[in-house]
Amino acid sequence: MDKSVVTAKGQIVIPVKLRRKHGIKKGTPVSIFERGTEIVLQPLTDEYIRSLRGIARTWGKRNLLKALMEEKKREREL
């Protein structure tokens, strides 16, 4: 397990081993979200974007607009 310290500005340093492993370079956009009690940092690399291809089909008949509206409602409640 690697450690990092949060600065006064809320910044952290991602250890080089993890940056290399996940293809994080200067300017790589990342998504930060909560999953239960965890804070997850997801690099938005080309490889990750390609892995999402076709994901909307897995929702079956679920209404994507309805799902988005539910998610926004949960965010507002926080």
Summary of the structure (lengths in Angstrom):
residues: 78
radius of gyration: 16.1
end to end distance: 29.8
largest distance: 46.2
contacts: 119
relative contact order: 0.09
helix: 40%
strand: 15%
